Amino acid sequence: MRKLLLSILAITLIVSAKAQTNENGAGGLLKKAGGLLNKNKSGSGLSSDEIIAGLKEALAVGTQNSAERLSAADGFFKDAAVKVLLPEEARQVEQKLRALGMGKLVDDAILSINRAAEDASKSAAPIFVNAVKEMTVQDGLTILRGADTAATGYLRKSTSPELISAFRPVIESSLEKTGATKYWSAVFDAYNKVSLKKVNPDLSSYVTGKAIDGIFYYVAEEEKKIRTNPAARVNDILKKVFGS
């Protein structure tokens, strides 16, 4: 069975590699994978099982690091890359309220929705476990043929519906706990009193989406680090697969 998997993997990589022109990106990774399979023919190198195990471990490490980073105090709020701001349709609201001297109210609302995103991130890592466990050899081949964030793309595609279902109740609870709902209501109650155009965006849905975007932003960063930076390979399987 292993010989069959290795043959399939080798053929797929050879065909795919011919279509690659970038030696430093996915093409470079493919050449590395092809080299690993050639080593297997002489009895050394990595098996397909080890390669898939390395990819799974990369996802596990990346999601854990991302969740820990964003669930910390100010993980979202003081990180410009992922900070949750008011929705695009509410930016005009923000400007008008600040002009009316209600900047503190807006600031409280923004702080609270970021606190909700940080709180929800505490439950992010376990949600990815099943998707990582279910990765197949074919999934691994697709990732090996992909770009430097192909594993992140796989994870996002395979978990997004479940993440939304799991995150939203946590976000809603967090919004209540941090006072975001109260501040949000206060912001738009104040705005609606002075504007003919009423605004009532879905706060829970918006923050849920932004929290998930933030998680995947750093999962992608972690994946790129593991692929390119030896110091980011924190255990033996990652060192063996990505350092070969």
C-alpha positions in Angstrom: 0.0 0.0 0.0 2.8 2.4 0.9 4.5 1.7 -2.5 1.3 2.5 -4.3 0.9 5.8 -2.4 4.4 6.7 -3.1 4.0 6.0 -6.8 0.9 8.1 -7.0 2.6 10.9 -5.0 5.7 10.8 -7.2 3.7 10.9 -10.5 1.4 13.7 -9.2 4.4 15.8 -8.1 6.3 15.3 -11.4 3.3 16.3 -13.5 2.6 19.3 -11.2 6.2 20.4 -11.0 6.3 20.8 -14.8 3.6 23.4 -14.5 5.5 25.4 -11.8 8.0 28.1 -12.8 8.6 29.7 -9.4 11.7 28.0 -7.8 11.3 29.7 -4.5 7.6 29.2 -3.8 5.4 26.2 -4.4 7.7 24.9 -7.1 10.6 24.8 -4.7 8.5 22.9 -2.2 7.5 20.4 -5.0 11.1 19.8 -5.9 11.8 19.1 -2.3 8.9 16.7 -2.0 10.1 15.0 -5.2 13.5 14.6 -3.7 12.1 13.1 -0.6 10.3 10.5 -2.6 13.4 9.7 -4.6 15.2 9.0 -1.4 12.5 6.6 -0.4 13.4 4.4 -3.4 16.8 3.8 -1.9 15.4 3.1 1.5 16.0 6.5 3.1 14.1 9.8 3.3 10.4 10.2 4.3 7.4 8.1 3.7 4.1 9.6 2.5 2.7 9.0 6.0 5.5 11.1 7.5 4.9 13.9 5.0 1.2 14.0 5.8 2.0 13.8 9.5 4.2 16.8 9.1 1.6 18.8 7.3 -0.9 17.9 10.0 1.5 19.0 12.7 2.2 22.2 10.9 -1.6 23.0 11.0 -1.8 22.0 14.6 1.1 24.2 15.6 -0.1 27.1 13.5 -3.7 27.1 14.8 -2.5 26.7 18.5 0.0 29.6 18.2 -2.6 31.8 16.5 -5.3 31.1 19.0 -3.0 31.8 21.9 -1.8 35.0 20.4 -5.2 36.4 19.6 -6.9 35.3 22.8 -4.4 37.2 24.9 -5.4 40.6 26.3 -5.2 43.1 23.5 -4.6 40.3 21.0 -7.0 41.9 18.6 -7.3 45.4 20.0 -3.6 46.4 19.8 -2.7 44.5 16.6 -3.3 46.7 13.5 -3.3 43.7 11.3 -6.5 42.1 12.8 -8.0 44.9 15.0 -11.8 44.9 14.6 -13.1 48.3 13.6 -16.6 49.4 13.0 -18.2 48.0 9.8 -17.7 49.9 6.6 -21.3 51.0 6.6 -20.9 52.4 10.1 -17.8 54.5 9.4 -19.9 57.5 8.6 -21.7 57.0 11.9 -18.4 57.0 13.7 -17.3 60.2 12.1 -20.6 62.0 12.9 -20.6 60.8 16.5 -17.0 62.0 17.0 -17.9 65.3 15.5 -20.7 65.6 18.0 -18.4 65.0 20.9 -19.3 61.3 21.4 -15.8 59.8 20.7 -15.6 58.1 24.0 -18.8 56.2 23.3 -17.4 55.0 19.9 -14.1 54.0 21.5 -15.9 52.0 24.1 -17.8 50.1 21.4 -14.6 49.3 19.4 -12.8 48.1 22.5 -15.7 45.9 23.5 -16.0 44.2 20.1 -12.3 43.5 20.1 -12.6 42.0 23.6 -15.3 39.7 22.3 -13.1 38.5 19.5 -10.3 37.9 21.9 -12.6 35.9 24.2 -13.9 33.8 21.3 -10.4 33.0 20.1 -9.8 30.9 23.3 -12.0 28.2 21.8 -10.5 28.3 18.3 -7.8 25.6 18.4 -10.0 22.6 19.4 -12.4 23.4 16.5 -9.6 22.6 14.0 -8.7 19.2 15.5 -11.2 17.1 13.5 -10.3 18.7 10.2 -6.6 18.1 10.8 -7.2 14.5 11.8 -9.3 13.9 8.7 -6.7 15.1 6.2 -6.1 12.5 3.5 -3.1 11.7 1.3 -4.9 13.5 -1.5 -5.4 16.5 0.7 -1.7 16.5 1.4 -0.9 16.3 -2.3 -3.1 19.3 -3.0 -1.3 21.2 -0.2 2.2 20.3 -1.5 1.2 21.5 -5.0 -0.1 24.8 -3.5 1.4 28.1 -2.4 3.0 28.9 0.9 -0.4 29.1 2.6 -2.0 26.1 0.9 -2.5 24.3 4.2 -4.2 27.3 5.7 -6.5 27.4 2.7 -7.4 23.8 3.1 -8.2 24.4 6.7 -10.4 27.4 6.0 -12.3 25.6 3.3 -12.9 22.5 5.4 -13.9 24.2 8.6 -15.6 27.5 7.9 -19.2 26.4 8.3 -18.4 24.6 11.5 -16.3 27.6 12.8 -19.2 30.0 12.1 -21.7 27.7 13.9 -19.3 27.2 16.9 -18.0 30.8 17.1 -21.2 32.7 16.9 -22.7 31.6 20.3 -19.3 32.3 21.9 -19.2 35.7 20.3 -22.7 36.5 21.3 -22.0 35.5 24.9 -18.8 37.5 24.9 -20.5 40.6 23.5 -22.9 40.5 26.4 -20.1 39.8 28.9 -17.8 42.6 27.7 -20.6 45.1 27.3 -20.2 45.4 23.5 -24.0 45.0 22.9 -24.7 47.8 25.3 -22.1 50.1 23.8 -23.2 49.2 20.2 -26.8 49.9 21.0 -25.8 53.2 22.6 -23.8 54.2 19.6 -26.5 53.6 17.1 -29.3 54.9 19.3 -27.4 58.2 19.5 -26.8 58.2 15.8 -30.3 57.3 14.8 -31.6 60.3 16.9 -29.7 62.7 14.6 -30.0 61.0 11.3 -32.8 60.1 8.9 -30.9 57.1 7.6 -31.1 54.4 10.3 -28.3 51.9 10.8 -28.7 48.5 12.4 -25.9 46.1 11.3 -25.8 42.5 12.7 -23.0 42.9 15.3 -22.7 39.2 16.2 -22.3 38.1 12.6 -19.8 40.9 11.9 -17.6 40.2 14.9 -17.7 36.5 14.2 -16.5 37.0 10.7 -13.7 39.3 11.8 -12.6 37.0 14.6 -12.3 34.1 12.2 -10.4 36.3 9.7 -8.0 37.2 12.4 -7.4 33.5 13.3 -6.7 32.5 9.7 -4.5 35.6 9.2 -2.1 34.3 11.8 -2.5 30.6 10.8 -1.2 31.6 7.4 1.7 33.5 9.0 2.6 30.5 11.1 2.5 28.2 8.1 4.9 30.4 6.1 7.2 30.5 9.1 7.2 26.7 9.5 7.9 26.3 5.7 10.8 28.8 5.7 12.2 29.3 9.2 14.0 26.3 10.9 13.5 28.0 14.3 9.7 27.7 13.9 9.9 23.9 13.6 9.3 23.1 17.2 9.3 19.4 17.2 10.9 16.4 15.5 8.3 15.7 12.8 8.3 19.3 11.7 12.1 19.4 11.6 12.2 16.1 9.7 9.6 17.0 7.0 10.2 20.7 6.5 14.0 20.5 7.1 14.7 17.7 4.7 
